[in-house]
């Protein structure tokens, strides 16, 4: 025969279950925000690195163009000096 269960004994069990779910959801929320912050920082670093990569290529091309134009001007000046 079962003993009657009083409502006072069931309330702490429900309260413990509720606190467990609140604690679990708060830990999951903190973990989610931490992971999203890490992803955001990694994305920011990736875009900064990509920007510096393309900036380096742009500067390299500008310097190469300056060297080529300078060489052509120097060659034309040398030819003008020799044949003048």
LUMMARDREN-833523 format. One line per field, with one value per atom (N, C-alpha, C): residue number from 1; residue in three letters; x, y, z. Coordinates in nm, 3 decimals. Example, Ala and Ser with C-alpha at 12.3 -4.5 7.8 and 13.67 -1.06 7.14 Angstrom:
<nodes>
nr [1_1_1_2_2_2]
rest [ALA_ALA_ALA_SER_SER_SER]
c1 [1.319_1.230_1.320_1.285_1.367_1.290]
c2 [-0.569_-0.450_-0.330_-0.225_-0.106_0.003]
c3 [0.780_0.780_0.780_0.708_0.714_0.787]
</nodes>
This chain:
<nodes>
nr [1_1_1_2_2_2_3_3_3_4_4_4_5_5_5_6_6_6_7_7_7_8_8_8_9_9_9_10_10_10_11_11_11_12_12_12_13_13_13_14_14_14_15_15_15_16_16_16_17_17_17_18_18_18_19_19_19_20_20_20_21_21_21_22_22_22_23_23_23_24_24_24_25_25_25_26_26_26_27_27_27_28_28_28_29_29_29_30_30_30_31_31_31_32_32_32_33_33_33_34_34_34_35_35_35_36_36_36_37_37_37_38_38_38_39_39_39_40_40_40_41_41_41_42_42_42_43_43_43_44_44_44_45_45_45_46_46_46_47_47_47_48_48_48_49_49_49_50_50_50_51_51_51_52_52_52_53_53_53_54_54_54_55_55_55_56_56_56_57_57_57_58_58_58_59_59_59_60_60_60_61_61_61_62_62_62_63_63_63_64_64_64_65_65_65_66_66_66_67_67_67_68_68_68_69_69_69_70_70_70_71_71_71_72_72_72_73_73_73_74_74_74_75_75_75_76_76_76_77_77_77_78_78_78_79_79_79_80_80_80_81_81_81_82_82_82_83_83_83_84_84_84]
rest [UNK_UNK_UNK_UNK_UNK_UNK_UNK_UNK_UNK_UNK_UNK_UNK_UNK_UNK_UNK_UNK_UNK_UNK_UNK_UNK_UNK_UNK_UNK_UNK_UNK_UNK_UNK_UNK_UNK_UNK_UNK_UNK_UNK_UNK_UNK_UNK_UNK_UNK_UNK_UNK_UNK_UNK_UNK_UNK_UNK_UNK_UNK_UNK_UNK_UNK_UNK_UNK_UNK_UNK_UNK_UNK_UNK_UNK_UNK_UNK_UNK_UNK_UNK_UNK_UNK_UNK_UNK_UNK_UNK_UNK_UNK_UNK_UNK_UNK_UNK_UNK_UNK_UNK_UNK_UNK_UNK_UNK_UNK_UNK_UNK_UNK_UNK_UNK_UNK_UNK_UNK_UNK_UNK_UNK_UNK_UNK_UNK_UNK_UNK_UNK_UNK_UNK_UNK_UNK_UNK_UNK_UNK_UNK_UNK_UNK_UNK_UNK_UNK_UNK_UNK_UNK_UNK_UNK_UNK_UNK_UNK_UNK_UNK_UNK_UNK_UNK_UNK_UNK_UNK_UNK_UNK_UNK_UNK_UNK_UNK_UNK_UNK_UNK_UNK_UNK_UNK_UNK_UNK_UNK_UNK_UNK_UNK_UNK_UNK_UNK_UNK_UNK_UNK_UNK_UNK_UNK_UNK_UNK_UNK_UNK_UNK_UNK_UNK_UNK_UNK_UNK_UNK_UNK_UNK_UNK_UNK_UNK_UNK_UNK_UNK_UNK_UNK_UNK_UNK_UNK_UNK_UNK_UNK_UNK_UNK_UNK_UNK_UNK_UNK_UNK_UNK_UNK_UNK_UNK_UNK_UNK_UNK_UNK_UNK_UNK_UNK_UNK_UNK_UNK_UNK_UNK_UNK_UNK_UNK_UNK_UNK_UNK_UNK_UNK_UNK_UNK_UNK_UNK_UNK_UNK_UNK_UNK_UNK_UNK_UNK_UNK_UNK_UNK_UNK_UNK_UNK_UNK_UNK_UNK_UNK_UNK_UNK_UNK_UNK_UNK_UNK_UNK_UNK_UNK_UNK_UNK_UNK_UNK_UNK_UNK_UNK_UNK]
c1 [0.083_0.000_0.088_0.053_0.135_0.102_0.206_0.186_0.148_0.057_0.020_0.137_0.158_0.267_0.208_0.264_0.210_0.264_0.192_0.232_0.359_0.386_0.507_0.633_0.624_0.742_0.761_0.656_0.669_0.722_0.692_0.737_0.888_0.965_1.111_1.164_1.100_1.145_1.122_1.007_0.978_1.072_1.098_1.187_1.329_1.374_1.509_1.517_1.413_1.411_1.413_1.335_1.332_1.468_1.530_1.662_1.767_1.753_1.845_1.835_1.712_1.694_1.740_1.715_1.761_1.913_1.976_2.122_2.178_2.117_2.162_2.149_2.035_2.015_2.108_2.136_2.228_2.370_2.412_2.545_2.553_2.448_2.447_2.449_2.380_2.380_2.519_2.585_2.721_2.817_2.803_2.889_2.867_2.739_2.708_2.767_2.753_2.807_2.959_3.022_3.168_3.215_3.147_3.185_3.162_3.051_3.025_3.127_3.173_3.277_3.407_3.442_3.564_3.554_3.438_3.419_3.428_3.371_3.378_3.519_3.597_3.737_3.817_3.797_3.869_3.831_3.705_3.662_3.724_3.730_3.793_3.941_4.010_4.153_4.172_4.085_4.097_4.080_3.982_3.962_4.075_4.132_4.246_4.366_4.391_4.502_4.480_4.356_4.325_4.346_4.309_4.331_4.478_4.559_4.702_4.764_4.712_4.763_4.740_4.618_4.590_4.660_4.676_4.749_4.895_4.954_5.092_5.105_5.008_5.014_5.001_4.914_4.898_5.027_5.088_5.214_5.325_5.328_5.429_5.412_5.287_5.264_5.299_5.270_5.305_5.456_5.528_5.674_5.731_5.673_5.718_5.693_5.579_5.549_5.645_5.677_5.773_5.910_5.952_6.083_6.083_5.975_5.969_5.968_5.886_5.880_6.014_6.075_6.207_6.312_6.306_6.402_6.382_6.257_6.230_6.279_6.253_6.299_6.452_6.514_6.661_6.716_6.654_6.701_6.682_6.569_6.548_6.648_6.676_6.775_6.914_6.948_7.079_7.090_6.982_6.983_6.992_6.921_6.927_7.066_7.133_7.268_7.368_7.351_7.447_7.430_7.308_7.287_7.267_7.284_7.264_7.393]
c2 [-0.117_0.000_0.125_0.218_0.338_0.439_0.505_0.612_0.738_0.815_0.940_1.038_1.099_1.196_1.335_1.406_1.539_1.640_1.749_1.852_1.922_1.927_1.994_1.921_1.788_1.713_1.722_1.748_1.759_1.896_2.000_2.134_2.147_2.096_2.107_2.032_1.920_1.846_1.929_1.992_2.077_2.198_2.254_2.368_2.330_2.212_2.167_2.144_2.087_2.065_2.199_2.295_2.427_2.496_2.489_2.550_2.481_2.350_2.277_2.328_2.345_2.392_2.536_2.619_2.758_2.762_2.682_2.678_2.625_2.519_2.462_2.562_2.630_2.727_2.848_2.890_3.004_2.965_2.842_2.796_2.786_2.734_2.725_2.864_2.959_3.096_3.158_3.138_3.189_3.123_2.992_2.920_2.968_2.990_3.038_3.176_3.265_3.400_3.398_3.311_3.299_3.248_3.146_3.091_3.194_3.268_3.370_3.483_3.517_3.620_3.571_3.446_3.391_3.390_3.349_3.349_3.491_3.588_3.727_3.780_3.749_3.795_3.729_3.599_3.530_3.586_3.618_3.677_3.815_3.893_4.025_4.013_3.923_3.902_3.854_3.765_3.715_3.828_3.915_4.025_4.127_4.151_4.241_4.183_4.053_3.989_3.992_3.969_3.975_4.115_4.216_4.354_4.387_4.345_4.370_4.293_4.174_4.095_4.170_4.218_4.290_4.426_4.490_4.615_4.593_4.482_4.451_4.428_4.357_4.335_4.468_4.556_4.686_4.767_4.769_4.842_4.781_4.648_4.582_4.619_4.623_4.661_4.807_4.894_5.035_5.052_4.983_4.992_4.933_4.824_4.765_4.862_4.929_5.026_5.144_5.189_5.299_5.258_5.136_5.089_5.079_5.027_5.014_5.151_5.243_5.377_5.448_5.432_5.493_5.436_5.306_5.244_5.294_5.310_5.360_5.504_5.587_5.726_5.731_5.645_5.641_5.597_5.495_5.448_5.555_5.626_5.733_5.847_5.878_5.982_5.941_5.815_5.766_5.767_5.725_5.728_5.872_5.962_6.102_6.158_6.119_6.166_6.110_5.981_5.918_5.968_5.990_6.026_6.175_6.254_6.396_6.465]
c3 [0.000_0.000_0.000_-0.080_-0.092_0.016_0.057_0.155_0.080_0.131_0.062_0.064_-0.050_-0.063_-0.043_0.049_0.076_-0.024_-0.039_-0.135_-0.090_0.040_0.087_0.042_0.027_-0.016_-0.168_-0.243_-0.388_-0.429_-0.355_-0.392_-0.397_-0.299_-0.313_-0.435_-0.471_-0.589_-0.715_-0.725_-0.841_-0.842_-0.724_-0.715_-0.754_-0.711_-0.749_-0.899_-0.957_-1.101_-1.175_-1.128_-1.190_-1.179_-1.062_-1.045_-1.132_-1.147_-1.235_-1.378_-1.428_-1.565_-1.581_-1.482_-1.487_-1.491_-1.406_-1.404_-1.535_-1.588_-1.715_-1.829_-1.836_-1.943_-1.930_-1.808_-1.791_-1.829_-1.798_-1.838_-1.990_-2.052_-2.199_-2.263_-2.204_-2.257_-2.246_-2.132_-2.116_-2.214_-2.231_-2.325_-2.468_-2.504_-2.638_-2.663_-2.567_-2.586_-2.591_-2.512_-2.516_-2.651_-2.704_-2.835_-2.945_-2.937_-3.039_-3.034_-2.914_-2.904_-2.966_-2.943_-3.002_-3.154_-3.206_-3.351_-3.407_-3.338_-3.383_-3.385_-3.282_-3.278_-3.389_-3.411_-3.518_-3.655_-3.673_-3.800_-3.821_-3.715_-3.723_-3.758_-3.693_-3.721_-3.864_-3.911_-4.049_-4.150_-4.128_-4.223_-4.216_-4.099_-4.088_-4.163_-4.145_-4.217_-4.367_-4.409_-4.552_-4.607_-4.531_-4.574_-4.587_-4.489_-4.499_-4.615_-4.644_-4.756_-4.888_-4.909_-5.033_-5.036_-4.921_-4.916_-4.954_-4.906_-4.941_-5.091_-5.152_-5.297_-5.371_-5.325_-5.389_-5.380_-5.261_-5.246_-5.330_-5.338_-5.420_-5.567_-5.614_-5.754_-5.779_-5.683_-5.700_-5.706_-5.616_-5.619_-5.748_-5.796_-5.922_-6.038_-6.037_-6.142_-6.135_-6.015_-6.000_-6.053_-6.025_-6.073_-6.225_-6.284_-6.430_-6.496_-6.446_-6.504_-6.487_-6.371_-6.349_-6.442_-6.467_-6.559_-6.701_-6.744_-6.879_-6.891_-6.792_-6.796_-6.798_-6.719_-6.716_-6.852_-6.913_-7.044_-7.150_-7.148_-7.245_-7.224_-7.101_-7.073_-7.118_-7.097_-7.140_-7.293_-7.362_-7.508_-7.560_-7.496_-7.538_-7.515_-7.408_-7.381_-7.483_-7.517_-7.609_-7.752_-7.799_-7.938_-7.959_-7.859_-7.878_-7.912]
</nodes>
